[in-house]
Amino acid sequence: MQILLVDDDELERRVLQHGLQANDGVRVDAVASGPAALDILTTRAYDAVITDTVMQPMDGIELVRRIRKRSLEMPAIVLTAHATVDRAVEAMRAGATDFMPKPVNTATLLALLNHLIEQTPLREELEALRRKQGKTAAEFIVGDHPLLDAVRLFAHRVGTVPDARVLITGESGTGKSYLARAIHALSGSTGRFVEVSCGALPPSLMESELFGHEKGAFTDAKTMKRGLIEMANGGTLLLDEIGTLPLDMQTKLLVFLESRQIRRVGGNDSIASTARVITATNEDLRAAVREGRFRADLLYRLDVASVRMPALREMPTVAVELAARFLADLAEQLGRPVPQIADGSVQRIKTYPWPGNARELRNVVERAIIFHERGAIEIDPPRLDELHVISSDGLILPRGLTLEEVERMYILDALNGYEGDLSGLAERLGISRKTLWDKRRRFMPEPNGASSGTRPQKSA
């Protein structure tokens, strides 16, 4: 039994952690805040979460609400020293599985945990059946644009193929994990969706976290621990930032992909896992192969079906849609009415290239609503001349792009609105007509697929 305990009172946290871990087979990781709990849940899988109610900067009820938004079906027990009917109702509406007053009786809490964890597979199966009925990729990938239409079509196609491994590429903040969740939901799988940030796992702990370990496998292995691959059995395993995986772990991952079996650290028995493996990266893995940082045979195994998540600057109208969506979600969380976006802000959202993509946009919207008082809300992106290189003809080129990305943006900008003979445009660009034709076919989206690229936007 692996439990995550969240309580900002250090004494109470340590007492409860010690009391639970005094029982054989119980491991408790303890953190002092809701944000810390959300961070650890992105890299580790737990059987249950226990959280205090009154905490800063995020209370336990809001923590449970955010856990449920991640579609985690694990039991969540809310503890409070001020038990009232209203607080219990609020906690249950947020998605809490149960509610317990303080002081906590450890034996009672342990019995409740055992009961709830036994029921977890049934809740997951019921939730999976609910998701399967009428679930579409549009619930995860928001925006009206041909590039996103192609991504949604890709998700529907690969979602129905249980064993298809998927490689998702794209810049940081474009929503690669949301696409992975869409594929998982569309598959109808009753197993868990387990997300692993390879870049966030220390190399010394990576094998134990992915494959698990037996009791006594090393000094701190006081109990048996199931690995994240084992947790994802029958479901989906997302390996984000796959390019950061060390070479020795790449070898172990390759063995798993070929055999579909794992072995815990310190163990002798092979454990089968049917988890679908989805990988995501903002790196050029083929360049990493050439540099000797990534195994070519592993890349071949992972890249069965691939798709690029488009950057937000390629879809200015989608940026406005997302801003409205983020604004509504954040207003609901803060218990405020949803304000209208000021007209001037709409134009600024369209013309700003969003180098941090949707993640940067959400942060800007969150900052705006925190300080908003009344009337239409002003959403102000950073100044373009502070963050970006702007070419003489008005093409916005964010700093940090690779040469290939600069070429793609420049070619697509040249093609934007061009209706004449490609020969003249090719001559102006200093390349042959055939080369331009090949680049256009590679960079521009096909109507029935998920090819990369679209036309960048001119600055206002």
Buried (B, 14 or more C-beta within 10 A) or exposed (E): BBBBBBBBBEEBBEBBBEBBBEBEEBBBBBBBBBBBBBBBBEBBBBBBBBBBBBBEEBBBBBBBBBBBEEBBBBBBBBBBEEBEEEBBEBBBEBBBBBBBBBEBEBEEBBEBBBEBBEEBBEBBEEEBEEBBEEBEBBBBBBBEBBBBBBBBBBBEBBBEBEEBBBBBBBBBBBBBBBBBBBBBBBBBBBBBBBBBBBEEBEEEEBBBBBBBBBBEBEEEBEBBBBBBBBBBBBBBBBBBBBBBBBEEBBEBBBEBBEEEEBBBBBBEEEBEBEBBBBBBBBBBBEEBBEEEBBBEEBBEBBBBBBBBBBBBBBBBEBBBBBBBBBBEBBBEBEEEEBBEBBEEBBEBBBBBBBBBBBBBBBEBBBEBBEEBEEEEBBBBBBEBEEBBBBBEEEBBBBEEBEEEBBEBBBBBBBBEEEEEEBEEBBEEBEBEBEEBEEBBEEBBBEEEEBBBBBBBBBBE
